């Protein structure tokens, strides 16, 4: 299956060079791949994985290990953001 993986702000540094301009990467995954497995695959520090959305729906930390991705979905992750 294919999903779109997006990282924002400082997390973009964890994307391959060719994906940094668009902050998105198309991934071919096994049918039972979870959100947590993608976070691990890209070695994202847990303290920086703050807002996780699948097709715009929030995935709480306790549900990420069990949330299986489906073909065509978009997984987007943001770090904590401070503003002023």
C-alpha beads as a LAMMPS data file, in Angstrom:
LAMMPS data file: protein, C-alpha beads

84 atoms
83 bonds

1 atom types
1 bond types

-500.0 500.0 xlo xhi
-500.0 500.0 ylo yhi
-500.0 500.0 zlo zhi

Masses

1 110.0

Atoms # bond

1 1 1 0.000 0.000 0.000
2 1 1 1.046 3.599 -0.455
3 1 1 0.750 6.434 2.078
4 1 1 2.000 10.007 2.123
5 1 1 4.291 10.885 5.030
6 1 1 4.736 14.537 5.979
7 1 1 7.001 16.118 8.577
8 1 1 6.834 19.773 9.551
9 1 1 9.118 22.409 11.083
10 1 1 12.302 20.974 12.629
11 1 1 11.179 17.398 11.930
12 1 1 11.782 17.972 8.206
13 1 1 15.447 17.258 8.906
14 1 1 14.494 13.577 9.282
15 1 1 13.262 13.343 5.687
16 1 1 15.545 12.288 2.831
17 1 1 17.031 15.234 0.924
18 1 1 14.730 14.803 -2.075
19 1 1 11.631 15.145 0.127
20 1 1 12.663 18.242 2.111
21 1 1 11.412 20.782 -0.452
22 1 1 7.856 19.462 -0.379
23 1 1 8.078 18.096 3.210
24 1 1 6.332 14.970 1.884
25 1 1 7.393 11.470 0.985
26 1 1 5.421 8.679 -0.659
27 1 1 5.958 5.415 1.206
28 1 1 5.277 1.865 0.092
29 1 1 4.307 -0.069 3.225
30 1 1 3.181 -3.497 4.313
31 1 1 -0.569 -3.725 4.889
32 1 1 -0.281 -3.884 8.684
33 1 1 2.094 -0.938 9.246
34 1 1 1.238 1.271 12.229
35 1 1 1.828 4.952 12.925
36 1 1 4.336 4.011 15.659
37 1 1 6.340 1.877 13.226
38 1 1 6.771 4.836 10.879
39 1 1 7.877 7.049 13.773
40 1 1 10.461 4.394 14.706
41 1 1 11.539 3.822 11.096
42 1 1 12.530 7.472 10.729
43 1 1 14.123 7.599 14.217
44 1 1 11.949 10.519 15.287
45 1 1 12.658 11.519 18.908
46 1 1 9.527 10.921 20.992
47 1 1 9.876 14.341 22.636
48 1 1 9.552 15.946 19.180
49 1 1 6.574 13.876 18.018
50 1 1 3.817 16.102 19.332
51 1 1 0.903 16.433 16.923
52 1 1 0.190 13.313 14.857
53 1 1 -2.614 13.371 12.294
54 1 1 -3.868 10.750 9.857
55 1 1 -5.950 12.414 7.163
56 1 1 -6.451 15.350 9.530
57 1 1 -7.638 13.276 12.511
58 1 1 -5.565 13.454 15.706
59 1 1 -3.954 10.190 16.835
60 1 1 -3.241 10.325 20.607
61 1 1 0.077 8.884 21.844
62 1 1 -1.607 5.852 23.396
63 1 1 -3.214 4.867 20.079
64 1 1 -0.215 5.210 17.749
65 1 1 1.054 1.642 18.234
66 1 1 -2.336 0.205 17.286
67 1 1 -3.362 2.631 14.530
68 1 1 -2.829 0.752 11.269
69 1 1 -2.377 2.930 8.213
70 1 1 -4.525 2.326 5.128
71 1 1 -3.785 2.783 1.459
72 1 1 -4.029 6.404 0.343
73 1 1 -3.868 7.968 3.804
74 1 1 -1.609 10.852 4.802
75 1 1 0.387 10.722 8.033
76 1 1 1.497 14.186 9.187
77 1 1 3.637 14.937 12.250
78 1 1 4.503 18.248 13.909
79 1 1 6.904 18.967 16.764
80 1 1 5.850 21.103 19.736
81 1 1 5.593 24.698 18.562
82 1 1 6.090 27.831 20.628
83 1 1 4.892 31.183 19.460
84 1 1 4.651 34.697 20.636

Bonds

1 1 1 2
2 1 2 3
3 1 3 4
4 1 4 5
5 1 5 6
6 1 6 7
7 1 7 8
8 1 8 9
9 1 9 10
10 1 10 11
11 1 11 12
12 1 12 13
13 1 13 14
14 1 14 15
15 1 15 16
16 1 16 17
17 1 17 18
18 1 18 19
19 1 19 20
20 1 20 21
21 1 21 22
22 1 22 23
23 1 23 24
24 1 24 25
25 1 25 26
26 1 26 27
27 1 27 28
28 1 28 29
29 1 29 30
30 1 30 31
31 1 31 32
32 1 32 33
33 1 33 34
34 1 34 35
35 1 35 36
36 1 36 37
37 1 37 38
38 1 38 39
39 1 39 40
40 1 40 41
41 1 41 42
42 1 42 43
43 1 43 44
44 1 44 45
45 1 45 46
46 1 46 47
47 1 47 48
48 1 48 49
49 1 49 50
50 1 50 51
51 1 51 52
52 1 52 53
53 1 53 54
54 1 54 55
55 1 55 56
56 1 56 57
57 1 57 58
58 1 58 59
59 1 59 60
60 1 60 61
61 1 61 62
62 1 62 63
63 1 63 64
64 1 64 65
65 1 65 66
66 1 66 67
67 1 67 68
68 1 68 69
69 1 69 70
70 1 70 71
71 1 71 72
72 1 72 73
73 1 73 74
74 1 74 75
75 1 75 76
76 1 76 77
77 1 77 78
78 1 78 79
79 1 79 80
80 1 80 81
81 1 81 82
82 1 82 83
83 1 83 84
